[in-house]
Amino acid sequence: MQNFDTRSNENEDLQPDEGRKGEKRLARGLEDVSYLFLSQTGGEAEKGQHAPPEHANPLPAPPAPSMVLRASPATNRELLISLLSKNAAVLEEGLRFIDLNVPCDPFGSIDILLLDSLDQLVVAEVDAAPNDGAFLRGIGHFDWLARNIPVLRRMYQGRAINYSALPRVFLIAPSFSQLLKCAVQRNAGPKIYCFGFHTVLLPGGSGVFFEPI
């Protein structure tokens, strides 16, 4: 990768009953659990003749069925961007979407602009295949945001954005080379985080699983 009626009369088994003289009494102690293995007719169930005692615990629920997943064909970049723009919190709790394809001349466009739980800007760079250039792209977009705070204030009026905190950068790809991971670890500039993903086949479609690397 969930009570049973009590007996209607606790003393009914102790009262003489002409209609039950021919019945064979269960051994002492078995009456309390007989409802587990004795079938009931509709009338008996309604009368509560075989209802469990108050101290009986319900049977444990069966374990949830397991599912074997298979890898799905590679997805495309546009689909990943659309998916993350609607479900940004899969990357980090509290993450919210702000904008798509934000122009940052001369550094191209930010794929997805997000806001974290502290109202700090997050740049998300998305690639459907490993791409070492994502590191430089993220640095360029970070630099553009840091130098254009007045522009951002005009673009996103009414948004509660913490402009005093530097933006963070998320790199998203199926995998990352050792060279890129080394550059991220040695980077003394913006905080950069790498997220890998796997596409899997699901009943009726496919799914994407993201994980920090």
Helices and strands as residue ranges (DSSP letters): G 12-14, G 18-20, G 34-36, H 42-47, E 70-71, H 77-86, G 88-90, E 96-103, E 109-115, E 121-126, H 133-147, H 149-155, E 168-172, H 178-186, E 192-202, E 205-212
